[in-house]
Amino acid sequence: MKARVFVMLKTGVLDPQGAAVQHALGALGFEGVNEVRQGKVIELDLAEGTTEETIKEMCEKLLANTVIESYRVELL
């Protein structure tokens, strides 16, 4: 079983990496990029029978800093 976890900074949390990407895109001539938010994708190869609750626990304890980040799990 595989799961993909998408982690993003919550709305209102400053994203300096996203701002740097936005600036670089403008410097390369790509106009009209109003905002960039950068996140991470974590792909897990899990034993069959792993529950969504277990994956949520993984996110809450390690994969996402839930104070400033939100996450979404996609089962593959």
C-alpha positions, 0 to 999 in steps of 0.5 A: 500500500502506498500513501502520499502526504502533501504538507503546506504552510498554513495560510498566513504563515510567511513562506520565504522559500515561496517568495524566493521562487516568486522573485526568481520567476519574475527575474526570468521574465515570467510575469503574472505570478502573484504568489508562490507557496512551497511545500513538500510531498512525502511518499510512503510505502506501507505494509498492507493493512496500515490504517489511515489513523496510523498515517494521520499519527505519523503526520501529527508526530513527525511529518508535519509541524501542525502548528504552522503546516497543514497536510493532506493524505492521498492513498494510492 
